[in-house]
Amino acid sequence: MTAGLQIWNASGQLMLDATQRIGRIKGSHYLDGNGGSVGMDLSDGTPFWSFQPDFLFAHINGNSPVPVVSISSTGVSWTYSTPPTQSFLVPIKG
């Protein structure tokens, strides 16, 4: 007999099967508007990331650089995109 996990929604549509990939949270970090990195072992699967911004625009001129994320098997690093000007600079945090 085969064992596994299957989940259906209220309409009877299969939403999850044991053969599908499911993400696993390995950690979280608050980005404060400065570049940085977090070291961790990400060699046991295909890493992905998600960014949840505190805000989209904090000033009417929209000079809000976004984080640029790089992932490797040894961790995650980020920098902020180059703004068009340094006036009213408000990097997006989250």
N, C-alpha and C positions, 0 to 999 in steps of 0.2 A: 504494500500500500504506500502511495506517495504521501509525503508530509510537506506542509508549507503553509503560507499565509496568503489569503485572497480577501480583498475588501471590495464590496459593492456599495454604490450610492443608493438613495431611496428609490431611484427609477430602475434599479436592477442592472445598471451599467458597471462593469468591472473597472475599478479605480486603481487597484494595486494588485499585482501578482508577484509571487516570490521570485520570479525570474527578472523582475525589474530592479533597476538601481535605486537606492534610497540614499539621500545625503545624510552625512553625519557631521554634527557640529564639533569641531576640534578646539574651538576657542573663539573669543570675541575681544575686540579692542576698540576703544573710543578714539576717533581721529580728531585731534584738536586744532587742525589747521596747519600743522607742521609735518614735514616728512618724517619717516621713521621706519621701523621694522620690528617684526616679532618672529623669533626663531621657534620652529616646532617641526616635528617629523611628519611630513605629508607624503611619505613614500608609499603608503599602503592603499593608494587609490588615485582617482582623478580629482585633483583639488579644484574647488570653485570658491567664489567669494560673493558676498552680497553687501551692499552699502545702503544704510538707511539714513538719509540726511535729516539733520535737525530742522533745516529750512532750505528752500531753494534759492531765494534771493533775500539778502538782508539790506540792500540799498537799491535805490531806484535806478542807478546806473548799471546794475547787473554785473559789476566787477567782482565776481565770486568764483575764483578758481576751484576746480573740482579735483578730487584725489585721482591719481593715476597709479593703479595697483599692479604689482608684479608678483607672481607666485612661482615658487620652485619647490622641490622636494624637501628643502630645509627651512622653509618659512615664507612669510609674506612681507613685502616692503612696499612703501608708497612714497610718492612725491606729489606735489601739487602742480597743475598745469600753469604755464607762464601767462600771467595776466597781461592785457594790452597796455595797462598803465598801473602805477603804484598808488594812484589817487583813490581814496575810498575803498581800499582793498579789504574784502571780507571773505576769506576762504570758507568753503562749505564744510561744516563739521558734522560729525555723526557717528 
